[in-house]
Amino acid sequence: MRNRRFLNGVGQFFDVMGSAIAVSSAVRERRPVRDADLINLGIDPQRFREIKYR
């Protein structure tokens, strides 16, 4: 049971890292960011789209 919790935590870590990489890549390349990635990072997609950047 303890091993399963550890592996679950490692899996969640990689999910969050994957979302962070996907969001930063999309912003850098000026393409739309997936809502699922923003939600995974704890960011409100609607508020994120209100941000203006050059």
Sequence and secondary structure as in RCSB ss.txt:
>XXXX:A:sequence
MRNRRFLNGVGQFFDVMGSAIAVSSAVRERRPVRDADLINLGIDPQRFREIKYR
>XXXX:A:secstr
 HHHHHHHHHHHHHHHHHHHHHHHHHHHTT    HHHHHHTT  HHHHHT    
